């Protein structure tokens, strides 16, 4: 074993803190890694206790790397030389023996999981067999858990058949580590591919999990059991399983509240919330118990209460922060349940007799017995009672009017700050205009008291917006609220969340013709400041004012925006300026041609200058993210007035497109071509055919290839409609001109038969192929139709869990187009789509349009050429239209 000693010396050198010695050790290991006995030597070191712990751990890491690189020639990361077959036999045996070694078990198990994907089912069967040995059981579980994440759909049924009896046995055992491991493997299998009826009835596994949950296991072990149960319940539909879930959920709430710091409590709560939410349609009979458990989870700890009493920002961070918490998780679950089963009666009419254990829950029942004014007096030492009640109320619909009255009373300055904030939060969700005048003053007082706390002010402004959206009330409150809103806009200019709230309430006032002059003064000051961050905030608020106002903006405002864009290279300013410019063009229309600045620039020249500046190579790449929609608005609203500079714009777009590295930017630029093709296809084709691309091809080929490469990435109603309609016109033009040069262009597509969870080489398939451009366009249009149908067709709740008639995931178009209950999804468009109402694509029902177009292609002689390039699912889908 002389070589083994040399390898150990190299491992120890590689672990040295001395950089020179470490470099020598690493170089020696590289030389040794290409020898035939390297893998066996590493296994020898791992299994030999006379070597240091650090050396053995490093050897296990290097062994995994060695197997990944040299074991399988079809592997994507393979490097010569390949491990000889006789060495592989010895190494397989050594790896299974090494599973008994605690310090290296994770890396050894991971190595065997890799081998299991290459040598299925032999290694997998050996791992399953290893579950019967006390020495290798834990290691085999870890390996099988890793393998379950990578195995293919064809391997799953075989693995489940082998594993199910063994998992059933181990889940019913008393060893927590083994029960946890078995549940984790089961969860991975269910998450990866599910368990179909053909795989057998998994009810016996659900019964095993229920049995495990009845034992006094730790919270962490119980969380793994719950995760497995979440995957099993919809596949078994056994009532006893849901009964166990409700029981565990309620019991865990009591345990959590008694000791929130116990290990695994938060993890168990998260698993339970997810499981209950996914099973909520079976919970109608136990809603009261579930709600009470949620309220217990939402109850604040004594440490939290003490912190919140002295620091309102800590309360806001807890309730408004991005990090998940048990308290917020319970509130979200209440909201989710409320969407299916309205909880107003359940939450606010809990039986007093059922709630005697917890006075703050009892308060929910007493709400129907006592006037809101006296509720506070009943629990003077528990202000969190009221905050918790309001916290829950803010997440439910159709709550009793007395709840809003209680929230209004809770705004009184004598209450704890977190109670007042909870009341404002509840008012945002519960508010109605008839309470607006009464609530305005106490809400404003709350905002002034915590004027430096942006989160509090944001909550208050949202509450105000919810209760003062009445024209008469807005007019009455404008002298009082107007100055405060403008002051807040300036004071918190660097708080994006608060700025959004300010914009919402500004919009309410401006729609009534109020606050316009007052808010425009600070807005224009910020825009003219040319400071990064400040100008963009001013432009964002201006966008709201322009869109909400009944009157078009003045030429002074227009040229201020133009100047702000032309003198800035800041991405946020350019983006916000582009949006504001778009809104101004929509509002002013052709009247822009009458605008003139003091330095002689006309309105149309200003528009052209802005577009070309955003496309300039000198400005940041991401400034072009907004250019697609801007040009679309320019063409739709200004039309022939700007025709003379469209050619210059197209050239600038092509240059920017060739320089861009971001897919999002390329898509924004492609949108310009798509929109112009819908208007003047031949002109665009003619111009692009005369321009070269960097490789010597035509710009038309470059644009179309980039377009089809990114079509699937488009999102947004207007973008998908515009690009899909344009592609159909491109395809029709090419079919009408069969001698066009684009017929000889091919594009690369992924191999549809490859399982994306594994490498293409390991499956013996080429990663991609090339198909003619027209065929690819045809395929993309089919995919767009499938997406449009899938997005607009809403199945009934009874079919949610896989009971639908469409086993292959294909919805019948006959059913889709004749379903009278279906509503056209035009109302689901993005807010920005308002700017494109004059575009011919805006009101297109994409599903109807594409169905008619694709049906027309069936009569063409080239149709069979198109079909041969489609996936099986696409061919099947075409049979339904």
TAFEN-V775520 format. One record per residue. N is the residue number from 1. PHI is phi in degrees with one decimal (999 if undefined). OMEGA is omega in whole degrees, 0 to 359 (NA if undefined). Layout:
<<N,PHI,OMEGA> <N,PHI,OMEGA>>
This chain:
<<1,999,180> <2,-62.6,179> <3,-64.5,178> <4,-63.3,179> <5,-65.1,178> <6,-64.7,179> <7,-65.2,178> <8,-62.8,178> <9,-60.7,179> <10,-66.5,178> <11,-63.1,180> <12,-66.1,177> <13,-66.2,180> <14,-66.2,178> <15,-93.2,184> <16,-68.3,176> <17,-80.4,177> <18,-79.5,186> <19,-63.8,180> <20,-66.4,179> <21,-64.0,179> <22,-62.9,179> <23,-64.4,178> <24,-64.1,179> <25,-64.6,180> <26,-66.1,178> <27,-64.6,179> <28,-64.7,179> <29,-65.2,178> <30,-63.3,179> <31,-67.0,181> <32,-70.7,187> <33,-67.1,180> <34,-102.9,177> <35,-88.0,184> <36,-64.3,187> <37,-91.8,184> <38,-58.0,181> <39,-62.3,180> <40,-67.1,178> <41,-64.8,178> <42,-63.0,178> <43,-64.1,178> <44,-61.4,181> <45,-68.4,180> <46,-59.7,187> <47,-88.6,184> <48,-102.7,185> <49,-72.1,180> <50,-77.4,177> <51,-90.3,184> <52,-66.1,180> <53,-60.2,182> <54,-64.2,179> <55,-64.7,180> <56,-67.2,178> <57,-65.2,179> <58,-63.1,178> <59,-61.9,179> <60,-67.6,177> <61,-66.9,180> <62,-64.8,178> <63,-63.6,178> <64,-61.8,179> <65,-61.8,180> <66,-61.6,179> <67,-64.5,180> <68,-61.3,188> <69,-89.2,191> <70,-115.5,186> <71,-82.5,190> <72,-117.0,182> <73,-66.1,180> <74,-82.6,180> <75,-68.0,180> <76,-63.5,183> <77,-105.3,183> <78,-65.6,172> <79,-135.7,178> <80,-68.1,3> <81,-88.7,176> <82,-81.4,179> <83,-66.7,179> <84,-61.6,184> <85,-61.0,181> <86,-66.3,176> <87,-70.8,180> <88,-59.0,181> <89,-60.4,180> <90,-67.0,183> <91,-68.9,178> <92,-57.7,179> <93,-62.5,180> <94,-65.6,179> <95,-64.6,180> <96,-65.5,177> <97,-65.3,183> <98,-72.1,177> <99,-61.9,180> <100,-78.1,185> <101,-90.8,187> <102,-60.0,190> <103,-66.8,183> <104,-118.1,189> <105,-60.5,184> <106,-63.1,181> <107,-67.6,178> <108,-65.6,179> <109,-62.8,178> <110,-63.3,177> <111,-62.4,179> <112,-66.2,177> <113,-63.6,177> <114,-64.0,180> <115,-63.9,181> <116,-63.5,178> <117,-72.8,181> <118,-91.4,187> <119,-122.1,178> <120,-80.9,6> <121,-99.5,188> <122,-58.5,181> <123,-65.0,180> <124,-61.3,178> <125,-62.6,179> <126,-64.7,178> <127,-66.6,177> <128,-62.1,178> <129,-62.6,181> <130,-67.9,177> <131,-67.7,181> <132,-85.5,180> <133,-104.3,179> <134,-62.3,184> <135,-75.6,185> <136,-108.5,187> <137,-57.4,183> <138,-63.7,180> <139,-61.6,179> <140,-65.0,177> <141,-63.3,179> <142,-61.9,181> <143,-64.5,181> <144,-67.5,176> <145,-62.8,177> <146,-66.7,181> <147,-64.3,181> <148,-60.8,179> <149,-74.5,188> <150,-114.2,186> <151,-69.7,185> <152,-88.4,182> <153,-63.5,179> <154,-73.5,180> <155,-82.0,186> <156,-57.4,182> <157,-58.2,180> <158,-64.7,181> <159,-65.8,180> <160,-62.1,180> <161,-59.9,180> <162,-75.4,189> <163,-85.7,191> <164,-52.0,181> <165,-61.2,181> <166,-68.4,178> <167,-63.3,179> <168,-56.9,181> <169,-64.4,185> <170,-74.1,179> <171,-66.6,179> <172,-82.0,182> <173,-78.8,184> <174,-109.8,180> <175,-83.7,186> <176,-61.0,181> <177,-62.3,181> <178,-71.6,178> <179,-60.8,179> <180,-60.6,181> <181,-61.7,180> <182,-63.5,179> <183,-66.7,179> <184,-65.5,177> <185,-62.0,180> <186,-60.5,180> <187,-63.1,179> <188,-61.3,180> <189,-63.9,180> <190,-68.5,180> <191,-69.4,185> <192,-70.7,185> <193,-136.4,182> <194,75.8,178> <195,-129.3,183> <196,-82.8,180> <197,-60.1,181> <198,-67.6,179> <199,-84.6,181> <200,104.4,180> <201,-83.0,183> <202,-87.7,183> <203,-58.2,181> <204,-63.0,176> <205,-72.1,176> <206,-62.5,178> <207,-62.9,178> <208,-65.1,179> <209,-65.2,178> <210,-59.9,179> <211,-63.7,179> <212,-62.9,180> <213,-70.0,179> <214,-80.6,181> <215,-90.4,184> <216,-87.0,180> <217,-82.3,178> <218,-68.3,180> <219,-61.7,181> <220,-66.4,177> <221,-62.2,178> <222,-61.5,180> <223,-65.0,177> <224,-66.7,177> <225,-64.7,180> <226,-64.8,178> <227,-61.3,177> <228,-65.8,179> <229,-61.8,179> <230,-57.5,179> <231,-75.8,184> <232,-83.0,188> <233,-54.0,181> <234,-67.1,181> <235,-93.7,182> <236,-113.2,181> <237,55.3,179> <238,-99.4,186> <239,-59.0,183> <240,-62.0,178> <241,-63.1,178> <242,-67.2,179> <243,-60.8,178> <244,-64.1,180> <245,-60.5,181> <246,-62.4,182> <247,-63.3,180> <248,-64.4,181> <249,-60.6,182> <250,-69.9,180> <251,-66.0,180> <252,-65.2,178> <253,-63.5,178> <254,-62.5,180> <255,-63.7,182> <256,-63.0,184> <257,-69.2,179> <258,-71.4,182> <259,-151.6,184> <260,-71.7,183> <261,-91.7,181> <262,-61.6,182> <263,-57.1,174> <264,85.2,183> <265,-63.4,181> <266,-65.7,179> <267,-62.4,179> <268,-65.9,179> <269,-60.4,180> <270,-61.8,179> <271,-63.8,180> <272,-67.0,179> <273,-58.5,180> <274,-63.2,182> <275,-68.0,180> <276,-64.4,180> <277,-62.9,180> <278,-73.0,182> <279,-110.9,191> <280,-63.4,183> <281,-69.0,178> <282,-101.4,191> <283,-103.7,188> <284,-59.9,184> <285,-76.3,183> <286,-120.3,184> <287,-58.3,182> <288,-59.6,180> <289,-65.9,181> <290,-65.8,180> <291,-64.2,179> <292,-61.2,178> <293,-64.5,178> <294,-61.8,179> <295,-63.5,177> <296,-66.1,177> <297,-60.5,183> <298,-78.4,181> <299,-62.2,180> <300,-76.0,176> <301,-80.9,179> <302,-61.7,178> <303,-66.2,178> <304,-64.4,181> <305,-59.9,179> <306,-61.3,180> <307,-66.3,184> <308,-66.7,180> <309,-63.6,183> <310,-106.3,185> <311,-148.9,182> <312,-65.8,179> <313,-65.1,177> <314,-67.4,177> <315,-65.2,180> <316,-65.8,178> <317,-64.5,179> <318,-69.4,187> <319,-87.9,184> <320,-110.1,185> <321,-69.1,181> <322,-80.5,183> <323,-73.2,180> <324,-72.2,175> <325,-138.9,179> <326,-61.4,181> <327,-61.8,178> <328,-70.1,178> <329,-61.6,178> <330,-65.6,179> <331,-64.5,178> <332,-63.9,178> <333,-64.9,176> <334,-59.0,180> <335,-63.9,180> <336,-64.2,178> <337,-65.5,182> <338,-61.7,179> <339,-67.2,179> <340,-99.0,180> <341,-120.7,181> <342,-50.8,189> <343,-100.4,185> <344,-55.2,182> <345,-66.9,181> <346,-66.7,186> <347,-70.7,188> <348,-109.1,176> <349,-133.1,176> <350,-60.7,180> <351,-60.6,179> <352,-61.0,181> <353,-63.6,180> <354,-79.5,190> <355,-120.6,185> <356,-67.9,185> <357,-66.2,185> <358,-121.4,183> <359,-62.0,181> <360,-75.2,170> <361,-79.0,179> <362,-56.5,180> <363,-58.6,180> <364,-62.1,178> <365,-72.1,182> <366,-70.0,181> <367,-58.9,181> <368,-82.3,184> <369,-103.5,187> <370,-120.4,175> <371,-61.7,181> <372,-54.7,183> <373,-64.9,185> <374,-91.2,182> <375,-61.8,181> <376,-62.0,181> <377,-65.9,183> <378,-73.5,183> <379,-134.2,184> <380,-64.4,182> <381,-93.5,182> <382,-131.4,178> <383,-62.2,179> <384,-64.8,176> <385,-54.6,183> <386,-67.1,180> <387,-62.5,180> <388,-65.4,179> <389,-61.5,179> <390,-67.4,179> <391,-58.7,179> <392,-72.3,182> <393,-61.0,183> <394,-65.3,184> <395,-111.2,180> <396,-124.0,177> <397,-101.1,171> <398,57.1,178> <399,-76.8,181> <400,-61.0,179> <401,-57.0,181> <402,-64.7,177> <403,-67.5,177> <404,-66.5,177> <405,-63.5,178> <406,-63.8,178> <407,-62.7,180> <408,-61.9,180> <409,-65.8,183> <410,-75.9,177> <411,-79.2,183> <412,-56.5,182> <413,-59.2,180> <414,-74.2,181> <415,-84.6,177> <416,-59.1,184> <417,-60.3,182> <418,-71.9,174> <419,-68.7,180> <420,-63.4,179> <421,-67.2,177> <422,-61.4,178> <423,-63.9,178> <424,-62.9,178> <425,-64.0,178> <426,-65.1,180> <427,-62.2,178> <428,-57.3,182> <429,-87.1,188> <430,-101.1,192> <431,-59.7,174> <432,-140.9,188> <433,-57.2,184> <434,-64.2,178> <435,-94.5,190> <436,-56.3,184> <437,-65.3,180> <438,-70.8,186> <439,-86.7,188> <440,-57.6,184> <441,-65.5,179> <442,-65.1,176> <443,-66.6,179> <444,-64.4,178> <445,-63.1,177> <446,-62.9,180> <447,-63.4,180> <448,-67.3,180> <449,-62.4,182> <450,-123.7,188> <451,-63.6,181> <452,-88.5,180> <453,-93.9,185> <454,-57.9,181> <455,-65.0,179> <456,-66.2,180> <457,-60.7,179> <458,-61.9,178> <459,-62.0,181> <460,-65.9,181> <461,-65.3,176> <462,-62.4,178> <463,-65.2,178> <464,-60.7,181> <465,-61.8,182> <466,-77.5,188> <467,-119.8,182> <468,-120.8,182> <469,-84.5,176> <470,-111.5,187> <471,-58.7,182> <472,-64.1,181> <473,-68.2,178> <474,-61.5,179> <475,-63.0,182> <476,-69.7,186> <477,-90.5,184> <478,-56.3,179> <479,-61.8,181> <480,-88.8,184> <481,-80.8,183> <482,-53.9,180> <483,-59.2,181> <484,-65.9,180> <485,-63.2,180> <486,-65.3,178> <487,-64.1,179> <488,-65.3,178> <489,-56.7,181> <490,-80.4,185> <491,-62.4,185> <492,-110.4,184> <493,-63.5,182> <494,-97.7,180> <495,-107.1,185> <496,-64.1,180> <497,-64.8,180> <498,-68.9,178> <499,-62.1,177> <500,-63.1,178> <501,-63.5,178> <502,-60.7,180> <503,-61.1,180> <504,-63.9,182> <505,-77.2,174> <506,-60.4,180> <507,-59.2,179> <508,-61.1,181> <509,-68.0,185> <510,-64.4,179> <511,-61.0,176> <512,-96.5,180> <513,77.1,183> <514,-107.0,170> <515,71.6,189> <516,-61.3,182> <517,-64.2,183> <518,-65.8,183> <519,-80.9,182> <520,-66.5,181> <521,-61.7,178> <522,-67.9,179> <523,-62.4,182> <524,-68.3,177> <525,-63.1,179> <526,-65.2,181> <527,-61.8,182> <528,-74.5,183> <529,-67.3,182> <530,56.7,176> <531,-95.7,178> <532,-54.4,182> <533,94.3,180> <534,-75.7,180> <535,-60.2,182> <536,-65.3,177> <537,-63.7,177> <538,-62.3,180> <539,-67.5,178> <540,-64.2,179> <541,-69.3,177> <542,-61.2,178> <543,-56.1,179> <544,-64.1,181> <545,-62.9,182> <546,-63.1,183> <547,-71.6,183> <548,-86.9,185> <549,-77.0,176> <550,-80.6,183> <551,-102.2,177> <552,-69.7,179> <553,-69.6,181> <554,-79.2,177> <555,-64.2,179> <556,-62.5,178> <557,-63.0,181> <558,-58.5,184> <559,-72.2,173> <560,-65.3,177> <561,-65.0,179> <562,-58.6,181> <563,-63.5,180> <564,-61.9,181> <565,-71.4,186> <566,-68.5,182> <567,-104.2,184> <568,-127.3,170> <569,-118.3,180> <570,-80.1,185> <571,-60.1,182> <572,-66.4,178> <573,-65.7,180> <574,-65.4,180> <575,-67.2,180> <576,-65.3,178> <577,-63.6,178> <578,-63.0,178> <579,-64.4,179> <580,-64.6,178> <581,-60.8,180> <582,-61.5,180> <583,-64.4,179> <584,-65.1,180> <585,-62.8,179> <586,-62.8,184> <587,-74.5,185> <588,-91.9,181> <589,61.5,185> <590,-68.7,177> <591,-61.2,177> <592,-59.4,182> <593,-65.5,180> <594,-95.0,180> <595,-77.7,176> <596,-142.9,180> <597,-92.3,181> <598,-66.5,180> <599,-98.2,172> <600,92.1,178> <601,-80.6,176> <602,-88.0,179> <603,-61.6,180> <604,-67.4,176> <605,-65.0,177> <606,-64.2,178> <607,-62.6,180> <608,-61.6,181> <609,-63.6,180> <610,-64.5,181> <611,-60.6,182> <612,-69.0,177> <613,-65.8,180> <614,-66.2,179> <615,-93.3,183> <616,-66.8,176> <617,-63.0,185> <618,-83.3,180> <619,-96.1,182> <620,-55.3,183> <621,-56.2,186> <622,-74.2,173> <623,-66.2,180> <624,-83.3,178> <625,-60.0,184> <626,-98.8,188> <627,-70.8,182> <628,-59.8,181> <629,-69.3,179> <630,-64.2,180> <631,-63.9,178> <632,-60.1,179> <633,-67.5,179> <634,-57.8,182> <635,-68.4,184> <636,-69.1,186> <637,-102.4,181> <638,-108.4,171> <639,50.4,186> <640,-64.5,181> <641,-63.8,182> <642,-113.5,185> <643,-61.3,185> <644,-67.4,181> <645,-108.9,179> <646,-65.1,178> <647,-61.2,178> <648,-65.2,178> <649,-64.6,181> <650,-61.8,178> <651,-66.3,179> <652,-66.2,177> <653,-62.3,181> <654,-62.1,179> <655,-62.1,180> <656,-63.3,182> <657,-64.6,181> <658,-71.0,180> <659,-92.7,189> <660,-77.6,176> <661,-103.1,184> <662,-87.2,177> <663,-63.3,181> <664,-62.3,178> <665,-67.5,178> <666,-57.8,180> <667,-64.5,178> <668,-62.6,180> <669,-73.0,177> <670,-61.1,180> <671,-56.8,179> <672,-63.2,179> <673,-62.5,181> <674,-61.4,181> <675,-64.4,180> <676,-70.7,176> <677,-62.8,177> <678,-64.9,180> <679,-94.7,185> <680,-142.5,185> <681,-61.2,186> <682,-63.7,179> <683,-65.6,179> <684,-65.8,179> <685,-60.4,182> <686,-65.0,181> <687,-65.4,183> <688,-69.2,179> <689,-71.0,182> <690,-93.8,181> <691,-102.7,179> <692,-88.1,171> <693,-105.3,186> <694,-60.2,182> <695,-94.8,179> <696,92.0,175> <697,-83.8,178> <698,-79.3,176> <699,-64.3,178> <700,-61.7,178> <701,-62.9,181> <702,-60.3,183> <703,-64.6,183> <704,-66.4,179> <705,-66.2,177> <706,-63.4,180> <707,-62.3,183> <708,-66.9,178> <709,-65.3,186> <710,-111.2,184> <711,-56.5,182> <712,-66.0,183> <713,-89.5,181> <714,-66.8,176> <715,-135.9,184> <716,100.9,185> <717,-59.6,184> <718,-65.3,182> <719,-62.1,183> <720,-70.7,177> <721,-64.2,184> <722,-62.2,183> <723,-71.1,180> <724,-68.3,178> <725,-63.0,180> <726,-64.5,178> <727,-62.6,178> <728,-64.4,178> <729,-71.0,176> <730,-63.3,181> <731,-63.5,179> <732,-62.5,179> <733,-63.1,180> <734,-66.4,179> <735,-67.9,177> <736,-77.1,179> <737,-128.9,188> <738,-63.3,179> <739,-91.5,183> <740,-64.2,183> <741,-62.6,183> <742,-68.7,178> <743,-68.8,180> <744,-89.4,181> <745,-85.8,175> <746,-117.1,179> <747,-127.3,182> <748,-85.9,177> <749,-132.2,178> <750,-68.5,176> <751,-68.5,185> <752,-69.0,184> <753,-88.5,184> <754,-80.9,171> <755,-80.0,187> <756,-69.8,179> <757,-77.6,182> <758,-132.4,181> <759,-69.7,179> <760,-66.2,183> <761,-65.7,181> <762,-70.6,178> <763,-100.5,178> <764,69.4,183> <765,-125.3,175> <766,-68.6,185> <767,-68.8,184> <768,-155.0,177> <769,-144.8,180> <770,-117.7,179> <771,-129.9,180> <772,-59.6,182> <773,-55.2,179> <774,-60.0,179> <775,-65.4,179> <776,-67.6,177> <777,-60.7,178> <778,-58.2,180> <779,-63.7,180> <780,-64.1,179> <781,-66.5,175> <782,-63.7,179> <783,-63.6,178> <784,-65.4,178> <785,-65.9,178> <786,-60.8,180> <787,-66.6,181> <788,-64.4,179> <789,-66.7,182> <790,-64.3,182> <791,-73.3,187> <792,-93.9,183> <793,-88.2,183> <794,-108.3,179> <795,-77.8,180> <796,-69.5,181> <797,-60.6,182> <798,-67.0,182> <799,-103.1,187> <800,-64.8,190> <801,-96.6,174> <802,91.6,180> <803,-91.2,183> <804,-68.0,182> <805,-75.6,184> <806,-91.6,183> <807,-59.7,185> <808,-96.1,178> <809,77.3,181> <810,-107.2,179> <811,-88.2,180> <812,-65.8,178> <813,-69.8,175> <814,-59.5,178> <815,-64.8,182> <816,-64.2,187> <817,-78.1,181> <818,-109.7,178> <819,-79.1,186> <820,-71.0,180> <821,-83.3,181> <822,-72.7,177> <823,-108.7,178> <824,-62.5,190> <825,-85.9,181> <826,-61.5,180> <827,-73.0,182> <828,-91.1,183> <829,-66.8,176> <830,-64.9,178> <831,-57.8,182> <832,-66.7,184> <833,-64.9,176> <834,-54.7,182> <835,-69.3,188> <836,-113.6,182> <837,-63.2,180> <838,-83.6,180> <839,-76.8,182> <840,-63.0,181> <841,-82.2,189> <842,-60.2,184> <843,-97.7,178> <844,-71.4,168> <845,-83.6,190> <846,-59.5,181> <847,-63.2,180> <848,-64.3,181> <849,-59.9,183> <850,-68.7,178> <851,-59.9,181> <852,-64.0,182> <853,-65.2,182> <854,-66.9,177> <855,-66.2,178> <856,-64.4,182> <857,-70.5,184> <858,-62.4,182> <859,-83.9,184> <860,-82.7,181> <861,-67.5,182> <862,-86.5,186> <863,-60.0,180> <864,-64.1,176> <865,-65.3,178> <866,-66.9,187> <867,-60.8,186> <868,-66.7,180> <869,-98.9,183> <870,-92.1,173> <871,-75.8,180> <872,-59.5,181> <873,-64.5,179> <874,-71.1,176> <875,-63.1,179> <876,-62.7,180> <877,-63.1,181> <878,-63.9,179> <879,-70.3,182> <880,-93.0,181> <881,-110.8,NA>>
